[in-house]
Amino acid sequence: MITGAHSIIYSKKSEEDRAFLKDVLQFPYVDVGHGWLIFGLPPSEVAVHPSEKGGTHELYLMCDDIEAFVADMKKRGIATDPVENQGWGLLSNVTLPGGGKLGVYQPRHARPKSPGGASKAKRPGKPKAKTTAKKPAKTAGTAKKAAPKKRAAKKK
């Protein structure tokens, strides 16, 4: 049924904003002709919030470490807003070359799995299960092939 989502960022300087997504954020992309780039995004999610006016949409990127992201943008001379704790996550905004702001946050909320199960969704506060079974280490030249199993003779 649904195989993905397509988000659009409207910009007064679309070429510069495309370069930002390609060169700074290093999103994979395809050129669909005439320099029109479509970028691949990491696994995503969608939420519906109540609103009096409706019809408004927002796009946020998510990261594992907002402080590291902001520091990296600062090193590159890219403006960001101060990090704010929103409860559901740590939020900043990066200023795009076209002047628009793009929200970036470190989520603190539970993350759903992608419909295809390909997401590495995380649930805060739940540690990953540790595996305790270990395979014996093989050392060079000591591994032996197992002898073939003999079949029991059928009784007549």
Biotite code that builds the C-alpha atoms (Angstrom):
import biotite.structure as struc

atoms = struc.array([
    struc.Atom([0.000, 0.000, 0.000], chain_id="A", res_id=1, res_name="MET", atom_name="CA", element="C"),
    struc.Atom([1.970, 3.062, 1.193], chain_id="A", res_id=2, res_name="ILE", atom_name="CA", element="C"),
    struc.Atom([5.659, 2.684, 0.358], chain_id="A", res_id=3, res_name="THR", atom_name="CA", element="C"),
    struc.Atom([7.071, 5.971, 1.645], chain_id="A", res_id=4, res_name="GLY", atom_name="CA", element="C"),
    struc.Atom([6.506, 9.675, 2.113], chain_id="A", res_id=5, res_name="ALA", atom_name="CA", element="C"),
    struc.Atom([7.615, 12.693, 0.099], chain_id="A", res_id=6, res_name="HIS", atom_name="CA", element="C"),
    struc.Atom([8.251, 15.939, 1.958], chain_id="A", res_id=7, res_name="SER", atom_name="CA", element="C"),
    struc.Atom([8.730, 19.313, 0.288], chain_id="A", res_id=8, res_name="ILE", atom_name="CA", element="C"),
    struc.Atom([10.693, 22.289, 1.603], chain_id="A", res_id=9, res_name="ILE", atom_name="CA", element="C"),
    struc.Atom([9.705, 25.527, -0.128], chain_id="A", res_id=10, res_name="TYR", atom_name="CA", element="C"),
    struc.Atom([12.612, 27.924, -0.409], chain_id="A", res_id=11, res_name="SER", atom_name="CA", element="C"),
    struc.Atom([13.560, 31.331, -1.770], chain_id="A", res_id=12, res_name="LYS", atom_name="CA", element="C"),
    struc.Atom([17.028, 29.869, -2.488], chain_id="A", res_id=13, res_name="LYS", atom_name="CA", element="C"),
    struc.Atom([16.302, 26.300, -3.535], chain_id="A", res_id=14, res_name="SER", atom_name="CA", element="C"),
    struc.Atom([19.722, 25.650, -5.118], chain_id="A", res_id=15, res_name="GLU", atom_name="CA", element="C"),
    struc.Atom([21.521, 26.639, -1.905], chain_id="A", res_id=16, res_name="GLU", atom_name="CA", element="C"),
    struc.Atom([19.151, 24.604, 0.258], chain_id="A", res_id=17, res_name="ASP", atom_name="CA", element="C"),
    struc.Atom([19.635, 21.556, -1.998], chain_id="A", res_id=18, res_name="ARG", atom_name="CA", element="C"),
    struc.Atom([23.404, 21.985, -1.630], chain_id="A", res_id=19, res_name="ALA", atom_name="CA", element="C"),
    struc.Atom([22.946, 22.086, 2.170], chain_id="A", res_id=20, res_name="PHE", atom_name="CA", element="C"),
    struc.Atom([21.027, 18.777, 2.163], chain_id="A", res_id=21, res_name="LEU", atom_name="CA", element="C"),
    struc.Atom([23.565, 17.208, -0.224], chain_id="A", res_id=22, res_name="LYS", atom_name="CA", element="C"),
    struc.Atom([26.872, 18.562, 1.097], chain_id="A", res_id=23, res_name="ASP", atom_name="CA", element="C"),
    struc.Atom([26.281, 19.343, 4.781], chain_id="A", res_id=24, res_name="VAL", atom_name="CA", element="C"),
    struc.Atom([23.713, 16.754, 5.857], chain_id="A", res_id=25, res_name="LEU", atom_name="CA", element="C"),
    struc.Atom([25.039, 14.316, 3.215], chain_id="A", res_id=26, res_name="GLN", atom_name="CA", element="C"),
    struc.Atom([21.636, 12.878, 2.339], chain_id="A", res_id=27, res_name="PHE", atom_name="CA", element="C"),
    struc.Atom([21.715, 10.416, -0.561], chain_id="A", res_id=28, res_name="PRO", atom_name="CA", element="C"),
    struc.Atom([19.939, 11.794, -3.624], chain_id="A", res_id=29, res_name="TYR", atom_name="CA", element="C"),
    struc.Atom([18.921, 11.221, -7.211], chain_id="A", res_id=30, res_name="VAL", atom_name="CA", element="C"),
    struc.Atom([18.935, 13.834, -9.936], chain_id="A", res_id=31, res_name="ASP", atom_name="CA", element="C"),
    struc.Atom([15.594, 13.439, -11.703], chain_id="A", res_id=32, res_name="VAL", atom_name="CA", element="C"),
    struc.Atom([16.600, 15.874, -14.425], chain_id="A", res_id=33, res_name="GLY", atom_name="CA", element="C"),
    struc.Atom([17.814, 19.442, -14.843], chain_id="A", res_id=34, res_name="HIS", atom_name="CA", element="C"),
    struc.Atom([19.512, 19.417, -11.399], chain_id="A", res_id=35, res_name="GLY", atom_name="CA", element="C"),
    struc.Atom([16.236, 18.637, -9.620], chain_id="A", res_id=36, res_name="TRP", atom_name="CA", element="C"),
    struc.Atom([17.394, 16.572, -6.654], chain_id="A", res_id=37, res_name="LEU", atom_name="CA", element="C"),
    struc.Atom([15.248, 14.260, -4.552], chain_id="A", res_id=38, res_name="ILE", atom_name="CA", element="C"),
    struc.Atom([16.848, 13.236, -1.274], chain_id="A", res_id=39, res_name="PHE", atom_name="CA", element="C"),
    struc.Atom([16.579, 10.000, 0.631], chain_id="A", res_id=40, res_name="GLY", atom_name="CA", element="C"),
    struc.Atom([15.675, 10.347, 4.293], chain_id="A", res_id=41, res_name="LEU", atom_name="CA", element="C"),
    struc.Atom([16.228, 8.073, 7.273], chain_id="A", res_id=42, res_name="PRO", atom_name="CA", element="C"),
    struc.Atom([13.243, 6.116, 8.648], chain_id="A", res_id=43, res_name="PRO", atom_name="CA", element="C"),
    struc.Atom([10.488, 8.522, 9.599], chain_id="A", res_id=44, res_name="SER", atom_name="CA", element="C"),
    struc.Atom([7.240, 8.843, 11.473], chain_id="A", res_id=45, res_name="GLU", atom_name="CA", element="C"),
    struc.Atom([4.130, 11.014, 11.295], chain_id="A", res_id=46, res_name="VAL", atom_name="CA", element="C"),
    struc.Atom([1.924, 12.417, 14.052], chain_id="A", res_id=47, res_name="ALA", atom_name="CA", element="C"),
    struc.Atom([-1.394, 14.281, 13.982], chain_id="A", res_id=48, res_name="VAL", atom_name="CA", element="C"),
    struc.Atom([-1.793, 17.192, 16.389], chain_id="A", res_id=49, res_name="HIS", atom_name="CA", element="C"),
    struc.Atom([-5.003, 19.114, 17.070], chain_id="A", res_id=50, res_name="PRO", atom_name="CA", element="C"),
    struc.Atom([-5.289, 22.541, 15.422], chain_id="A", res_id=51, res_name="SER", atom_name="CA", element="C"),
    struc.Atom([-7.972, 25.182, 15.035], chain_id="A", res_id=52, res_name="GLU", atom_name="CA", element="C"),
    struc.Atom([-6.980, 26.038, 11.455], chain_id="A", res_id=53, res_name="LYS", atom_name="CA", element="C"),
    struc.Atom([-5.813, 22.659, 10.087], chain_id="A", res_id=54, res_name="GLY", atom_name="CA", element="C"),
    struc.Atom([-3.935, 22.197, 6.826], chain_id="A", res_id=55, res_name="GLY", atom_name="CA", element="C"),
    struc.Atom([-0.575, 23.076, 8.396], chain_id="A", res_id=56, res_name="THR", atom_name="CA", element="C"),
    struc.Atom([2.345, 20.666, 8.108], chain_id="A", res_id=57, res_name="HIS", atom_name="CA", element="C"),
    struc.Atom([5.782, 20.679, 9.732], chain_id="A", res_id=58, res_name="GLU", atom_name="CA", element="C"),
    struc.Atom([8.978, 18.762, 9.020], chain_id="A", res_id=59, res_name="LEU", atom_name="CA", element="C"),
    struc.Atom([11.538, 17.896, 11.686], chain_id="A", res_id=60, res_name="TYR", atom_name="CA", element="C"),
    struc.Atom([14.698, 15.871, 11.318], chain_id="A", res_id=61, res_name="LEU", atom_name="CA", element="C"),
    struc.Atom([15.715, 13.617, 14.203], chain_id="A", res_id=62, res_name="MET", atom_name="CA", element="C"),
    struc.Atom([19.188, 12.846, 15.517], chain_id="A", res_id=63, res_name="CYS", atom_name="CA", element="C"),
    struc.Atom([20.782, 10.768, 18.259], chain_id="A", res_id=64, res_name="ASP", atom_name="CA", element="C"),
    struc.Atom([22.733, 13.661, 19.816], chain_id="A", res_id=65, res_name="ASP", atom_name="CA", element="C"),
    struc.Atom([21.403, 17.208, 19.346], chain_id="A", res_id=66, res_name="ILE", atom_name="CA", element="C"),
    struc.Atom([24.370, 18.818, 21.124], chain_id="A", res_id=67, res_name="GLU", atom_name="CA", element="C"),
    struc.Atom([26.804, 17.109, 18.713], chain_id="A", res_id=68, res_name="ALA", atom_name="CA", element="C"),
    struc.Atom([24.639, 18.168, 15.744], chain_id="A", res_id=69, res_name="PHE", atom_name="CA", element="C"),
    struc.Atom([24.573, 21.824, 16.896], chain_id="A", res_id=70, res_name="VAL", atom_name="CA", element="C"),
    struc.Atom([28.351, 21.769, 17.503], chain_id="A", res_id=71, res_name="ALA", atom_name="CA", element="C"),
    struc.Atom([28.936, 20.367, 13.992], chain_id="A", res_id=72, res_name="ASP", atom_name="CA", element="C"),
    struc.Atom([26.751, 23.073, 12.434], chain_id="A", res_id=73, res_name="MET", atom_name="CA", element="C"),
    struc.Atom([28.629, 25.743, 14.426], chain_id="A", res_id=74, res_name="LYS", atom_name="CA", element="C"),
    struc.Atom([31.980, 24.414, 13.117], chain_id="A", res_id=75, res_name="LYS", atom_name="CA", element="C"),
    struc.Atom([30.594, 24.798, 9.596], chain_id="A", res_id=76, res_name="ARG", atom_name="CA", element="C"),
    struc.Atom([29.395, 28.346, 10.253], chain_id="A", res_id=77, res_name="GLY", atom_name="CA", element="C"),
    struc.Atom([25.719, 27.373, 10.082], chain_id="A", res_id=78, res_name="ILE", atom_name="CA", element="C"),
    struc.Atom([23.316, 29.112, 12.454], chain_id="A", res_id=79, res_name="ALA", atom_name="CA", element="C"),
    struc.Atom([21.203, 27.081, 14.866], chain_id="A", res_id=80, res_name="THR", atom_name="CA", element="C"),
    struc.Atom([18.822, 28.049, 17.637], chain_id="A", res_id=81, res_name="ASP", atom_name="CA", element="C"),
    struc.Atom([19.671, 27.192, 21.256], chain_id="A", res_id=82, res_name="PRO", atom_name="CA", element="C"),
    struc.Atom([18.665, 23.672, 22.296], chain_id="A", res_id=83, res_name="VAL", atom_name="CA", element="C"),
    struc.Atom([15.385, 23.622, 24.224], chain_id="A", res_id=84, res_name="GLU", atom_name="CA", element="C"),
    struc.Atom([14.037, 20.757, 26.316], chain_id="A", res_id=85, res_name="ASN", atom_name="CA", element="C"),
    struc.Atom([10.466, 20.224, 25.116], chain_id="A", res_id=86, res_name="GLN", atom_name="CA", element="C"),
    struc.Atom([9.838, 17.159, 27.276], chain_id="A", res_id=87, res_name="GLY", atom_name="CA", element="C"),
    struc.Atom([9.217, 14.954, 24.235], chain_id="A", res_id=88, res_name="TRP", atom_name="CA", element="C"),
    struc.Atom([12.704, 15.805, 22.961], chain_id="A", res_id=89, res_name="GLY", atom_name="CA", element="C"),
    struc.Atom([15.598, 18.240, 22.796], chain_id="A", res_id=90, res_name="LEU", atom_name="CA", element="C"),
    struc.Atom([14.846, 20.703, 19.975], chain_id="A", res_id=91, res_name="LEU", atom_name="CA", element="C"),
    struc.Atom([16.883, 23.112, 17.900], chain_id="A", res_id=92, res_name="SER", atom_name="CA", element="C"),
    struc.Atom([16.373, 24.717, 14.499], chain_id="A", res_id=93, res_name="ASN", atom_name="CA", element="C"),
    struc.Atom([18.980, 24.984, 11.781], chain_id="A", res_id=94, res_name="VAL", atom_name="CA", element="C"),
    struc.Atom([18.813, 28.020, 9.501], chain_id="A", res_id=95, res_name="THR", atom_name="CA", element="C"),
    struc.Atom([18.893, 26.953, 5.867], chain_id="A", res_id=96, res_name="LEU", atom_name="CA", element="C"),
    struc.Atom([20.763, 29.031, 3.276], chain_id="A", res_id=97, res_name="PRO", atom_name="CA", element="C"),
    struc.Atom([17.384, 30.153, 1.900], chain_id="A", res_id=98, res_name="GLY", atom_name="CA", element="C"),
    struc.Atom([16.511, 31.662, 5.286], chain_id="A", res_id=99, res_name="GLY", atom_name="CA", element="C"),
    struc.Atom([13.992, 29.014, 6.320], chain_id="A", res_id=100, res_name="GLY", atom_name="CA", element="C"),
    struc.Atom([14.337, 27.123, 9.577], chain_id="A", res_id=101, res_name="LYS", atom_name="CA", element="C"),
    struc.Atom([14.314, 23.360, 9.806], chain_id="A", res_id=102, res_name="LEU", atom_name="CA", element="C"),
    struc.Atom([13.585, 21.733, 13.163], chain_id="A", res_id=103, res_name="GLY", atom_name="CA", element="C"),
    struc.Atom([16.047, 19.104, 14.367], chain_id="A", res_id=104, res_name="VAL", atom_name="CA", element="C"),
    struc.Atom([15.498, 17.199, 17.568], chain_id="A", res_id=105, res_name="TYR", atom_name="CA", element="C"),
    struc.Atom([16.736, 14.356, 19.712], chain_id="A", res_id=106, res_name="GLN", atom_name="CA", element="C"),
    struc.Atom([13.584, 12.365, 20.536], chain_id="A", res_id=107, res_name="PRO", atom_name="CA", element="C"),
    struc.Atom([12.761, 11.280, 24.069], chain_id="A", res_id=108, res_name="ARG", atom_name="CA", element="C"),
    struc.Atom([9.488, 9.666, 23.033], chain_id="A", res_id=109, res_name="HIS", atom_name="CA", element="C"),
    struc.Atom([8.914, 6.070, 21.975], chain_id="A", res_id=110, res_name="ALA", atom_name="CA", element="C"),
    struc.Atom([9.616, 5.434, 18.281], chain_id="A", res_id=111, res_name="ARG", atom_name="CA", element="C"),
    struc.Atom([7.362, 3.241, 16.137], chain_id="A", res_id=112, res_name="PRO", atom_name="CA", element="C"),
    struc.Atom([8.651, 0.570, 13.800], chain_id="A", res_id=113, res_name="LYS", atom_name="CA", element="C"),
    struc.Atom([8.481, 1.319, 10.088], chain_id="A", res_id=114, res_name="SER", atom_name="CA", element="C"),
    struc.Atom([5.686, -0.528, 8.243], chain_id="A", res_id=115, res_name="PRO", atom_name="CA", element="C"),
    struc.Atom([8.303, -2.717, 6.539], chain_id="A", res_id=116, res_name="GLY", atom_name="CA", element="C"),
    struc.Atom([10.022, -3.415, 9.863], chain_id="A", res_id=117, res_name="GLY", atom_name="CA", element="C"),
    struc.Atom([13.245, -1.851, 8.567], chain_id="A", res_id=118, res_name="ALA", atom_name="CA", element="C"),
    struc.Atom([13.364, 0.827, 11.251], chain_id="A", res_id=119, res_name="SER", atom_name="CA", element="C"),
    struc.Atom([15.768, 0.649, 14.127], chain_id="A", res_id=120, res_name="LYS", atom_name="CA", element="C"),
    struc.Atom([13.049, 2.065, 16.319], chain_id="A", res_id=121, res_name="ALA", atom_name="CA", element="C"),
    struc.Atom([14.051, 2.676, 19.898], chain_id="A", res_id=122, res_name="LYS", atom_name="CA", element="C"),
    struc.Atom([11.959, 2.886, 23.012], chain_id="A", res_id=123, res_name="ARG", atom_name="CA", element="C"),
    struc.Atom([13.567, 5.109, 25.635], chain_id="A", res_id=124, res_name="PRO", atom_name="CA", element="C"),
    struc.Atom([14.328, 3.461, 28.929], chain_id="A", res_id=125, res_name="GLY", atom_name="CA", element="C"),
    struc.Atom([14.247, -0.107, 27.633], chain_id="A", res_id=126, res_name="LYS", atom_name="CA", element="C"),
    struc.Atom([17.754, -1.576, 27.361], chain_id="A", res_id=127, res_name="PRO", atom_name="CA", element="C"),
    struc.Atom([18.625, -3.824, 24.461], chain_id="A", res_id=128, res_name="LYS", atom_name="CA", element="C"),
    struc.Atom([18.492, -7.517, 25.220], chain_id="A", res_id=129, res_name="ALA", atom_name="CA", element="C"),
    struc.Atom([21.940, -8.972, 25.699], chain_id="A", res_id=130, res_name="LYS", atom_name="CA", element="C"),
    struc.Atom([22.805, -12.315, 24.207], chain_id="A", res_id=131, res_name="THR", atom_name="CA", element="C"),
    struc.Atom([24.653, -14.597, 26.549], chain_id="A", res_id=132, res_name="THR", atom_name="CA", element="C"),
    struc.Atom([25.269, -17.611, 24.333], chain_id="A", res_id=133, res_name="ALA", atom_name="CA", element="C"),
    struc.Atom([28.750, -17.512, 22.866], chain_id="A", res_id=134, res_name="LYS", atom_name="CA", element="C"),
    struc.Atom([30.129, -19.681, 20.121], chain_id="A", res_id=135, res_name="LYS", atom_name="CA", element="C"),
    struc.Atom([33.463, -21.272, 20.895], chain_id="A", res_id=136, res_name="PRO", atom_name="CA", element="C"),
    struc.Atom([36.350, -19.510, 19.218], chain_id="A", res_id=137, res_name="ALA", atom_name="CA", element="C"),
    struc.Atom([38.012, -21.343, 16.352], chain_id="A", res_id=138, res_name="LYS", atom_name="CA", element="C"),
    struc.Atom([41.743, -21.192, 16.104], chain_id="A", res_id=139, res_name="THR", atom_name="CA", element="C"),
    struc.Atom([43.542, -21.594, 12.808], chain_id="A", res_id=140, res_name="ALA", atom_name="CA", element="C"),
    struc.Atom([44.244, -25.182, 11.862], chain_id="A", res_id=141, res_name="GLY", atom_name="CA", element="C"),
    struc.Atom([42.289, -26.770, 14.712], chain_id="A", res_id=142, res_name="THR", atom_name="CA", element="C"),
    struc.Atom([38.814, -26.881, 13.223], chain_id="A", res_id=143, res_name="ALA", atom_name="CA", element="C"),
    struc.Atom([37.790, -30.400, 12.225], chain_id="A", res_id=144, res_name="LYS", atom_name="CA", element="C"),
    struc.Atom([34.963, -31.415, 10.006], chain_id="A", res_id=145, res_name="LYS", atom_name="CA", element="C"),
    struc.Atom([32.283, -33.369, 11.756], chain_id="A", res_id=146, res_name="ALA", atom_name="CA", element="C"),
    struc.Atom([32.112, -37.011, 10.746], chain_id="A", res_id=147, res_name="ALA", atom_name="CA", element="C"),
    struc.Atom([29.069, -37.731, 8.600], chain_id="A", res_id=148, res_name="PRO", atom_name="CA", element="C"),
    struc.Atom([26.193, -39.254, 10.546], chain_id="A", res_id=149, res_name="LYS", atom_name="CA", element="C"),
    struc.Atom([25.412, -42.867, 9.767], chain_id="A", res_id=150, res_name="LYS", atom_name="CA", element="C"),
    struc.Atom([21.825, -43.709, 9.058], chain_id="A", res_id=151, res_name="ARG", atom_name="CA", element="C"),
    struc.Atom([20.271, -46.452, 11.049], chain_id="A", res_id=152, res_name="ALA", atom_name="CA", element="C"),
    struc.Atom([19.555, -49.475, 8.915], chain_id="A", res_id=153, res_name="ALA", atom_name="CA", element="C"),
    struc.Atom([15.903, -50.081, 8.269], chain_id="A", res_id=154, res_name="LYS", atom_name="CA", element="C"),
    struc.Atom([14.513, -53.287, 9.663], chain_id="A", res_id=155, res_name="LYS", atom_name="CA", element="C"),
    struc.Atom([12.648, -55.428, 7.185], chain_id="A", res_id=156, res_name="LYS", atom_name="CA", element="C"),
])
